Amino acid sequence: MSSPVNSTSNPVKGVFWMITTGLCFVTVTALVKTLGGRIPAAESAFLRYLIGLVFLIPVWRVLMAVRLTGRQKKLFAVRGLVHSLGVILWFFAMTRIPIAEVTAMNYLNPVYVTILAVFVLGETLALRRAMAVAAALVGALIILRPGFRELDPGHIAMLGTALLFAGSYLIAKIVSGELPASIVVALLSITVTIGLAPFAFAVWVTPSLADLGILAAIACFATAGHYTMTLAFAAAPVTVTQPVTFLQLVWSVLLGMMFFDEPADPWVILGGGVIMASVIFITWREARLRKIHRTPNVNETKG
């Protein structure tokens, strides 16, 4: 018997928007890569978010009318700091390691979320999910291959990035039931811009107009990616759209080969595939548990 969610679900549209999302995020990665070391990572991240504040104009009046509790203010402050550090590490990693490795290691984010949820939200980690998490960590080891090659600081930065973003996501999960999604996103942009400011000013280098143009493009594609991802989640279940994100690794490999002289590494592709398979299983498992334990709400915000 079909449910309301199934009757409005459009898998083709969901896959299309998720493919578009992947292209946007891979473009962001490539643009950050083109900046190289001309601008310090903290400054690049700050300017990206500062320029991105222009996209908050449509929700500014609503944002000004919001009255946060003391607890919510603390949560958003912590999220802003955690996300700021994660963004700095991500921009730094982009200047050190191949695009494909950055993309593959980004897949660890939902795995870290699963682990942290046990300690932060008190969720249980069933045996099958624990095995999926273990498999994902094996995938990370396949990518890194410690002992078989020299690890770059960029690899360590990416491990930290995924962990910090997972913490940011969990805080978003806590407050998402209390405030509209647009406000949660807007407050993240504001707090991250503030959080990045002191790090940026400490290493400030005056950017060229060309570099400012690249940063503006990064802000545009990143915003577009988050918007199309929302459309994808609204059009189809996460279990349909999640596997499509693996295409980001394919595109990253092709981009690295064509524009940055980065040869395809079969170990990175294999490790990324193992992590992605684990993420797909965790996503599918959580979707089944939600279906079992509660009746889905058609208007529920996903992602």
C-alpha positions as CSV (number, residue, x, y, z in Angstrom):
1,M,0.0,0.0,0.0
2,S,1.5,3.3,-1.0
3,S,2.1,6.0,1.6
4,P,1.8,9.8,1.1
5,V,5.5,10.1,0.8
6,N,5.7,7.5,-2.0
7,S,2.8,9.2,-3.9
8,T,4.7,12.5,-4.1
9,S,8.2,10.9,-4.5
10,N,9.9,11.6,-7.9
11,P,13.1,9.5,-8.0
12,V,14.1,10.8,-11.4
13,K,13.9,14.4,-10.3
14,G,15.7,13.5,-7.0
15,V,18.6,11.9,-8.9
16,F,18.8,14.8,-11.3
17,W,19.0,17.4,-8.5
18,M,21.6,15.3,-6.6
19,I,23.7,15.0,-9.8
20,T,23.5,18.8,-10.1
21,T,24.5,19.1,-6.4
22,G,27.5,16.9,-7.0
23,L,28.6,19.0,-10.0
24,C,28.2,22.2,-7.9
25,F,30.3,20.8,-5.0
26,V,33.0,19.4,-7.3
27,T,33.2,22.8,-9.0
28,V,33.7,24.4,-5.6
29,T,36.5,21.9,-4.9
30,A,38.2,22.7,-8.2
31,L,37.9,26.5,-7.7
32,V,39.4,26.3,-4.3
33,K,42.2,24.2,-5.8
34,T,42.9,26.9,-8.4
35,L,43.6,29.4,-5.5
36,G,46.6,27.3,-4.6
37,G,48.7,28.9,-1.9
38,R,48.1,32.4,-3.0
39,I,45.7,33.1,-0.2
40,P,46.0,31.5,3.3
41,A,43.3,28.8,4.0
42,A,41.7,30.8,6.8
43,E,41.5,34.0,4.7
44,S,40.0,32.1,1.7
45,A,37.4,30.5,3.9
46,F,36.5,33.8,5.5
47,L,36.1,35.7,2.2
48,R,34.0,32.8,0.8
49,Y,31.6,33.1,3.7
50,L,31.7,36.9,3.8
51,I,30.7,37.0,0.1
52,G,28.1,34.4,0.7
53,L,26.3,36.6,3.3
54,V,24.6,38.4,0.3
55,F,22.4,35.3,-0.1
56,L,20.9,35.9,3.3
57,I,19.2,39.1,2.2
58,P,15.9,37.4,1.4
59,V,15.6,36.0,4.9
60,W,17.1,39.0,6.8
61,R,13.7,40.3,8.1
62,V,12.7,36.9,9.4
63,L,16.2,36.4,10.9
64,M,15.9,39.8,12.8
65,A,12.6,38.7,14.2
66,V,13.9,35.4,15.7
67,R,14.4,35.3,19.4
68,L,16.8,32.6,20.5
69,T,16.9,31.0,23.9
70,G,20.2,31.0,25.9
71,R,20.7,27.4,25.1
72,Q,20.2,27.9,21.4
73,K,22.7,30.8,21.4
74,K,25.3,28.5,23.0
75,L,24.6,25.7,20.5
76,F,24.9,28.1,17.5
77,A,28.1,29.6,18.9
78,V,29.6,26.1,19.4
79,R,28.5,25.1,15.9
80,G,30.0,28.2,14.4
81,L,33.3,27.6,16.0
82,V,33.4,23.9,15.1
83,H,32.3,24.5,11.5
84,S,34.9,27.4,11.2
85,L,37.7,25.1,12.2
86,G,36.4,22.4,9.8
87,V,36.3,24.9,6.9
88,I,39.8,26.1,7.5
89,L,41.1,22.5,7.5
90,W,39.2,21.7,4.3
91,F,40.6,24.7,2.5
92,F,44.1,23.8,3.7
93,A,43.7,20.2,2.6
94,M,42.6,21.3,-0.9
95,T,46.0,23.0,-1.4
96,R,47.9,19.9,-0.3
97,I,46.3,16.7,-1.6
98,P,44.5,15.6,-4.9
99,I,40.9,16.5,-5.4
100,A,39.9,12.8,-5.5
101,E,41.3,12.2,-2.1
102,V,39.5,15.2,-0.6
103,T,36.3,14.0,-2.1
104,A,36.7,10.4,-1.0
105,M,37.6,11.4,2.6
106,N,34.6,13.7,2.7
107,Y,32.4,10.5,2.6
108,L,33.6,9.9,6.2
109,N,31.3,12.7,7.4
110,P,28.1,10.6,7.9
111,V,30.2,7.8,9.4
112,Y,31.5,10.2,12.0
113,V,28.0,11.4,12.6
114,T,26.8,7.9,13.3
115,I,29.7,7.4,15.8
116,L,29.2,10.8,17.5
117,A,25.4,10.3,17.8
118,V,26.1,7.4,20.2
119,F,27.9,9.8,22.6
120,V,26.1,13.1,22.0
121,L,22.5,12.0,21.4
122,G,22.5,8.6,23.2
123,E,21.7,6.7,20.1
124,T,22.4,2.9,20.0
125,L,24.8,1.4,17.5
126,A,23.4,-1.9,16.3
127,L,25.8,-4.6,15.2
128,R,25.1,-4.2,11.5
129,R,25.6,-0.4,11.7
130,A,28.8,-1.0,13.7
131,M,30.1,-3.3,11.0
132,A,29.3,-0.7,8.4
133,V,31.2,1.9,10.4
134,A,34.2,-0.4,10.7
135,A,34.1,-1.1,6.9
136,A,34.1,2.7,6.3
137,L,37.2,3.1,8.5
138,V,38.9,0.3,6.5
139,G,38.0,2.3,3.4
140,A,39.8,5.3,4.9
141,L,42.9,3.2,5.6
142,I,42.8,2.0,2.0
143,I,42.9,5.6,0.9
144,L,45.6,6.7,3.3
145,R,47.7,3.5,3.3
146,P,49.8,4.5,6.3
147,G,53.2,2.8,6.3
148,F,53.0,2.3,2.5
149,R,53.4,6.0,1.6
150,E,54.2,9.2,3.3
151,L,51.1,11.0,4.6
152,D,50.6,14.6,3.9
153,P,49.3,17.1,6.5
154,G,46.4,17.5,4.1
155,H,45.3,14.0,4.9
156,I,45.3,14.7,8.6
157,A,43.4,17.9,7.9
158,M,40.7,16.0,6.0
159,L,40.2,13.5,8.9
160,G,39.7,16.5,11.2
161,T,37.4,18.2,8.7
162,A,35.1,15.3,8.5
163,L,35.0,15.0,12.3
164,L,34.3,18.7,12.8
165,F,31.6,18.8,10.2
166,A,30.0,15.8,11.8
167,G,29.8,17.7,15.1
168,S,28.3,20.7,13.2
169,Y,25.7,18.4,11.7
170,L,24.7,16.9,15.0
171,I,24.1,20.4,16.5
172,A,22.0,21.2,13.4
173,K,20.0,18.1,14.0
174,I,19.3,19.2,17.6
175,V,18.1,22.7,16.7
176,S,16.4,21.8,13.4
177,G,13.3,20.7,15.3
178,E,13.1,24.0,17.0
179,L,13.7,26.5,14.2
180,P,13.1,26.8,10.5
181,A,15.7,25.3,8.2
182,S,16.4,28.7,6.6
183,I,17.2,30.2,9.9
184,V,19.5,27.4,10.9
185,V,21.4,27.8,7.6
186,A,21.5,31.6,7.9
187,L,22.8,31.5,11.5
188,L,25.5,29.0,10.4
189,S,26.7,31.4,7.7
190,I,26.8,34.4,10.1
191,T,28.5,32.5,13.0
192,V,31.1,30.9,10.7
193,T,31.9,34.3,9.1
194,I,32.5,35.7,12.6
195,G,34.4,32.6,13.7
196,L,36.7,32.8,10.7
197,A,37.5,36.5,11.0
198,P,40.2,36.4,13.6
199,F,42.0,33.5,11.9
200,A,41.8,35.3,8.6
201,F,43.1,38.7,9.9
202,A,46.0,36.9,11.6
203,V,47.3,35.7,8.2
204,W,45.9,38.4,5.9
205,V,47.2,38.8,2.4
206,T,45.5,41.3,0.1
207,P,43.8,39.3,-2.6
208,S,43.8,40.2,-6.3
209,L,40.5,41.0,-8.1
210,A,40.9,37.7,-9.9
211,D,41.1,35.8,-6.7
212,L,38.1,37.7,-5.3
213,G,36.2,36.6,-8.4
214,I,37.1,33.0,-7.8
215,L,35.9,33.3,-4.2
216,A,32.7,34.8,-5.3
217,A,32.2,31.9,-7.7
218,I,32.9,29.5,-4.9
219,A,30.2,31.2,-2.8
220,C,27.7,31.0,-5.6
221,F,28.3,27.3,-6.5
222,A,28.3,26.3,-2.8
223,T,25.0,28.1,-2.2
224,A,23.6,26.5,-5.4
225,G,24.8,23.1,-4.3
226,H,23.0,23.3,-0.9
227,Y,19.8,24.5,-2.6
228,T,19.8,21.7,-5.2
229,M,20.6,19.2,-2.4
230,T,17.5,20.4,-0.6
231,L,15.4,20.0,-3.8
232,A,16.8,16.4,-4.2
233,F,15.8,15.5,-0.6
234,A,12.4,16.9,-1.2
235,A,11.9,15.0,-4.4
236,A,13.0,11.5,-3.4
237,P,14.1,9.6,-0.3
238,V,17.7,9.8,0.9
239,T,18.1,6.1,0.1
240,V,17.6,7.0,-3.6
241,T,19.7,10.1,-3.7
242,Q,22.6,9.0,-1.5
243,P,24.2,6.5,-4.0
244,V,24.3,9.3,-6.6
245,T,26.9,11.2,-4.5
246,F,29.5,8.6,-5.5
247,L,29.6,10.3,-8.9
248,Q,31.4,13.2,-7.2
249,L,34.4,10.9,-6.8
250,V,34.3,10.0,-10.5
251,W,34.1,13.7,-11.5
252,S,36.9,14.6,-9.0
253,V,39.2,12.0,-10.6
254,L,38.5,13.3,-14.1
255,L,39.0,16.9,-13.0
256,G,42.2,16.1,-11.3
257,M,43.5,14.3,-14.4
258,M,42.5,16.9,-16.9
259,F,43.2,20.2,-15.1
260,F,45.6,19.5,-12.2
261,D,47.9,16.8,-13.5
262,E,46.7,14.4,-10.8
263,P,46.9,10.7,-11.9
264,A,43.9,8.4,-11.1
265,D,44.8,6.4,-8.0
266,P,42.9,3.1,-7.9
267,W,43.4,2.8,-4.2
268,V,41.6,6.1,-3.6
269,I,38.7,4.9,-5.9
270,L,38.5,1.6,-4.0
271,G,38.7,3.2,-0.6
272,G,36.1,5.8,-1.6
273,G,33.8,3.0,-2.9
274,V,34.1,1.1,0.4
275,I,33.2,4.2,2.4
276,M,30.3,5.1,0.1
277,A,28.9,1.5,0.3
278,S,29.0,1.8,4.1
279,V,27.3,5.2,4.0
280,I,24.6,3.8,1.7
281,F,24.0,0.9,4.1
282,I,23.8,3.2,7.1
283,T,21.4,5.5,5.2
284,W,19.2,2.6,4.1
285,R,19.2,1.1,7.6
286,E,18.2,4.3,9.3
287,A,15.4,4.9,6.7
288,R,14.0,1.4,7.5
289,L,14.1,2.1,11.2
290,R,12.3,5.4,10.8
291,K,9.6,3.7,8.8
292,I,9.2,1.0,11.4
293,H,9.1,3.3,14.5
294,R,7.1,6.2,13.2
295,T,4.7,7.3,10.5
296,P,6.5,9.6,8.0
297,N,5.3,13.2,7.8
298,V,4.9,14.5,4.3
299,N,6.2,17.9,5.2
300,E,9.2,16.7,7.2
301,T,12.4,18.4,6.5
302,K,15.0,16.0,5.2
303,G,18.8,16.1,5.2
